[in-house]
Amino acid sequence: MSMNMRITEGMSSARLLNDLRRAENSVNTSSAQISSGRRLLDAAIDPLATHRALRLRQDLTQTEGLQETVAQAKGWMETTDEALTTINDAVHRARELTVQAGSGALQQSDRVALAEEVENIIQAVKLAANARFNDSYIFGGQVTDSPPYTPAGPDTYTGDTGGIVRTIGPGVSMQINITGDSVLGDGTDGRLLNTLRDIHANLTGGTPADIAALQTTDLIALESNLTDVLNARSLVGTGVNRLEHADGRLADHVVTATDFLNQAESTDMAETIIKLNSQQSIYQAALSSGATIIQPSLMDFLR
């Protein structure tokens, strides 16, 4: 056998082996795509679709993070509304006591007893303003690690006026907090704590001027304070609605992005099964062809 013939036979065998490997790899890839349900088993199968799937996964991760932020923000605002509801009820009770105290039929001892209840209301609203969500004080502005008010202590507001801002969508942010000073004040600014202290003083004083104040200026101040509370609750309600809409948009986006991701990554079963059948036929044909080529070559070599 000449050297050229051996080289030619060797090259034919090498080409045959390469063809068999390619055919076998195609069969194995299609089989794996069918069994796993995933088309993009590696980036080489479809680089463009792989890149798109990576972007979609990153987008889904970002969206899921925004959903968590929205859920936390909603929890914060719902906790705020619960506290404001408690304060709102306390203001209404204080108004009832003030109207009752302005009646000339009461004895001063009765007004002193009402003053004790007003003191309890003062402590209750301060306690409500010390509400927390996930260990953060929600009415202290950006001072979230310490209570904004001291029950059974001075009425001083120890928070700040800073806003707590959360990102609730791509490029969309909103403030989620109400500061305690805008509702309760600091006991000296005409807001709720200041009014309650005046009512308490007028109840315990019991002079004609005190009783007149209970009938006029104290009630007027309470109505203004109640408006502050209602305005705060309105802001919170609007914020919760906005968060619910944001959550709905994010949920819709997750559905759309997941659908696109499935289109990019998932196996089209019908198409892939047809492809696998074709590949198996090609592989079997290559095996048969290889047998007819290699066997005579081997016999020639043995001669």
MOQUILIN-V314566 format. One record per pair of residues at least 12 apart in sequence whose C-alpha atoms are under 6 Angstrom apart, sorted by the first residue. I is the first residue (numbers start at 0). J is the second residue. Records with the same first field share a line. If there is no record, write none. Layout:
# MOQUILIN-V314566
I: J + J
This chain:
# MOQUILIN-V314566
22: 282
26: 275 + 278
29: 275
36: 265 + 266
37: 264 + 265 + 266
38: 264 + 265 + 266
39: 264
48: 263
52: 260
65: 167
69: 167
73: 239
75: 132
82: 127
86: 124
97: 213
101: 210 + 213 + 214
110: 202
111: 203
114: 199 + 202
122: 150
125: 148
129: 146
138: 177 + 178 + 179
139: 158 + 178
140: 158 + 159 + 160 + 161 + 162 + 178
141: 161
142: 158
154: 185 + 186
155: 185
156: 185
163: 175 + 176
182: 227 + 228
190: 224
191: 224
